[in-house]
Amino acid sequence: MPSTSLPIETGMLTVGEPLPFNIHTNDGTLLLREGMILYSQQQIDTLIERGSYTIPPSEEPETQRIDSLVHKIDDTFTRYMTHGINISRKLITLADDLEFYTRHNPDALIGIIHLRTDVKYSVIRAIQNTVLSVLMASKLGWEAKRITSMARAALSENIGLYPLQDELCKQNHELEEWQTTLIREHPKKAVKVLIGMGVRDRDWLSTVGYHHERMDGSGYMNGISGDAIPEEARILAIVDRYGAMITQRGERQASTPQEVLLAFIQPTDDTFNKYDQELSRLLIKEIGLYPPGTTVVLNNDETAIVSKRSEDPVSPEVISICDAYGDTMECPKHRDSRIRTYKIRKAVELDWSRHLNVDLIWDSGTEDICYASLFRFEDPNYV
C-alpha cells in the first residue's frame, strides 16, 4: 500500500504511550488501533521488522516518497551488512514499493537511477536492476505475480556479494584470487542466504541463481545457455550489465547510456553477443537512447535534462537548465527535442547533475518550475 501508507520506523512509537495512529500490514489489514499501548520495545521492533504501516501526509510529493524509499533501501542493506540480520520481510516490502512506483511514475524512477550517482554503489545498482527489470517484464505482459517475483530477485541479486561489492567500487587494482572466487560464487551464496532467511519463492531464487549465465554458455555458475536460462535471469543479466556500465566504479569512468545501449544492439566484440539480443532491443525500446535523467547538449548549445520518454527514442522531452554559455538558468525551460533548434546533439556527464532537484523535473505537483529550486542543496558543488 505504498501510495497511501508510511512505514513504521524507529522513533515513531514509544513504549508505554498510546499509539498516535492506526497500524496496518502491507496489504492494508488493520493490526492495531490508535490509542492502544505497547508495553515492550520488542513489540515495536517486531512491527518495524515485519513492515507495518500508517497513513502519511497526503501533501508529500511522490518524488520525495521515492527519495525516502532509496534511503530505506540503503538503511536495510547497511543493517544486513553490519549486523547480519534477517531482512527478507523488509526486502519484500521495499521491492513491492519500488515496483509500485516504477509502474506509477516510470519516468521519475528511470531519471533517478541515472541521476543519483551520489547513492552508495550497492544501493543504486540494486535499484537500477529492479526498476529496469520491472519495466521490461511489464512490457512483456507478464502476470502481476511473476513481475513481483522479478522485482524481489532484482533487488536482492547481489546479497551474496555484500559488503565486497562496495569495497570493489573503491578498489583501483586488479582483483585478487579470493575476490574472483567470491564473485563467481556469489549467485549460489545469494540463493543460500535467501533460503536461510525463509524465502521459498522458486522464481525469485532461480532468477538470482542464474543471473550470471550467458546465452553462449560462458557464464557462471552452471554454464547453461540459450533458452535453458530462465527469461527472468536473461533480463536481469542485461539490466545488471547496463547499470554497471553507466555507474562509475573506482577509477573506471561511467559510460553514457547511449554508448551502452548501442553496444548491446551493435556489438563490436563478443562481450555483448552473450546477452539475449531480442531482450536487449526491448530495453532500448522501453527507455529510449536518451533515458530520463540523461544530461544532453542541444543544437542551440543549451544543456538539458531528459525528463520524459516519447514515442521517438531519440527525441524525448527535455528541460534546459543551462544556457549556451554554461550558466544555470533562473527559469529552466521545457524544450521540444523534435524541433531542429532543440534537437539533441550529444549526451554529456556533469558532476553536479546528481544534486538536481528531482521535484522540479518529475513532480506533477510542481506547476511552475520557475519557482522551484534547481538543486536539492543551495550549493551545486555540495558533496
Helices and strands as residue ranges (DSSP letters): E 6-7, E 23-24, E 30-32, H 41-50, E 53-54, H 62-83, H 88-104, H 106-115, H 121-139, H 144-156, G 159-161, H 164-170, H 177-196, H 202-210, G 226-228, H 231-246, H 257-265, G 272-274, H 277-287, E 295-298, E 303-308, E 317-322, E 328-336, G 340-342, E 344-348, G 351-355, H 358-362, G 369-371
